[in-house]
Amino acid sequence: MKISFLSLIILLGCSLFNSVNVMALHHEPQNAQESKENMPDNEGIVVNTMDAAGYTYMELENSGHKFWIAAPTTKVSKGDHIRYSGSMIMSNFTSKTLNRTFSTIVFVTSTQIKK
């Protein structure tokens, strides 16, 4: 009888310990701000956008850092969460159609609005 009682206590202790670990490991963001702060480097929230000469220029924000990307013409709106791929960074790029020089811009091959 002592072995059965001891086994029961050990089993109960293990099950309680295991459920605490599962709860600790299963952490979800408490709010939208926390999930935005943990975005991958190839994502951002659209702050500004403009179209010119077959490109959509988007100013994105990721973890408080703002940067510009240029993608093939894409329909986006301010506040959209964008994921991009196929990037090439250019410094001091001048867009003649926009009459503007970007200190740094990332040219991308594709974008996707993340829901």
C-alpha positions, 0 to 999 in steps of 0.5 A: 500500500505504501508503494501505491500511495507514494506512486500516486503522490509522485504522479500528482506532483509530476502532473502539476509541475508539467501543467505549470511548465506548459502554461509558462511556455504558451505565452501569447502577446497581450496586445497588438503593440507587443506583437509589433515589437517582435516583427521579423526584419523583413516586415513592417507597418506602412507609415507612408506610401506613394506610387511612381513609374511601376513601383510602390514606395512604402515607408515602413516601421518595425520596432520603432525604426522607420525605413523605405522599401520599393516594390512592384506596384502594390495596393497598400494602405497606411497601417497595413502589416507588410512582409517582403522578400527578395531585397537589395539595399541601395544608398543615396538612391535618387528617384527622378519621377519622385524628384527625391533622394532616399538615403537608404531604400530596400528594393524588393521583389514581392510584398504580402499584406499580413493579416 
